[in-house]
Amino acid sequence: MSNIVVILGPNNAGSETRMKEVGEAADKVGGIDLRFVDSEQDFDTIAEQCQGAVVILPAGHNSGLVPLAEKLPTLKLIQTFSAGTDYIDKASLAEMGIDVANNGGANAVAVAEHAIGLMFSTNRKLDVQIQSVKDGTWMAGVEGDRMEFHTLVGKRIGIVGLGRIGSRVAKRLAGWECEIVFHDVVEHDDDYIAATGAKKVSFDELVSTSDIITLHVPHDRITEHMMSTREFEMMKPTAILINTCRGPVVDETALIRALEGKEIFAAGLDVTEIEPIEADNPLPNMPNVVVTPHLATRAIESEWNAAQFTMENAGRVVRGEGPDWIVKPV
């Protein structure tokens, strides 16, 4: 079997750094011929330069993976650096016998911490406070009465999806005197749940009783717009929505309507339905919304973890073994 592993991405300032990090991880694994192919070349050139590859690692959201895979008879695995694989046509690749795997939770800690950071910011209006100081208005620039500023003590935190990220959110908040509940379509064993300190409840109970709802699910046909008009009407008017997974999991039109109508108190978002966010989208300018630019994963530890995991998984395929963390089409 071939040992060629290809990173497919744009040849920009970050590509040299990524190749260095991944190259060091590949050296640790051993037996991998790591190559970089510029994704901004024409299709025929890309296909030619990828010949012999058994693993391709797309650096960025590359939508042309299926036609490329059709040109590569040796290809066994599409391995992402990220947790999300929603941009990949997994069903078509599966028909060709090609697996898709994500990063195995390499960025789980960073995203969990970011989600909690958004909880802080929306509860205490930290973004508004910081901007007020920068604008030179000091306290005068921070609007809202005391009833709009809250600690996390005693709050019910509802986690949708108790996987690698959601479980870490639960473990970190457990010591902060919060009540942690969760809902997940995936069945977890009793020991796993007990370690998180979270209590399982129905989705409707979680939505209607939580002070903060934080979303940690993949984007697929089942989770598309799982938070929409019905759910926002069920939420407490003092509740906060946090989304650090994928934008389309939330019906953005319904969210804007709920925020404007004060059906819910606030939202903290690292993702939006269209990215980069459109100039006429009202969310960034709403006083009860914090939006960050889909950078919850950005931490050097996440990069190191992703490099090591992807190369370990690539090594398994090169050796003729099955890869870990395969994402099945839904």
Salt bridges, closest charged atoms under 4 A:
GLU24 OE2 - LYS20 NZ 2.84
ASP33 OD2 - ARG35 NH2 2.85
ASP86 OD2 - HIS219 ND1 3.49
ASP86 OD1 - ARG246 NE 3.06
GLU148 OE1 - LYS125 NZ 2.60
GLU179 OE2 - ARG156 NH2 2.78
ASP184 OD2 - HIS188 NE2 2.89
GLU187 OE2 - LYS200 NZ 3.58
ASP204 OD2 - ARG230 NH2 2.62
GLU205 OE2 - ARG156 NH1 3.50
ASP211 OD1 - LYS236 NZ 2.67
GLU224 OE1 - HIS219 NE2 2.60
GLU231 OE2 - ARG230 NH1 2.81
ASP251 OD2 - HIS225 ND1 3.95
ASP270 OD1 - HIS114 NE2 3.63
GLU273 OE1 - HIS225 NE2 3.08
GLU275 OE1 - HIS294 ND1 2.63
GLU303 OE1 - ARG18 NH2 3.36
GLU321 OE2 - ARG319 NE 3.15
ASP324 OD2 - ARG316 NH2 3.24
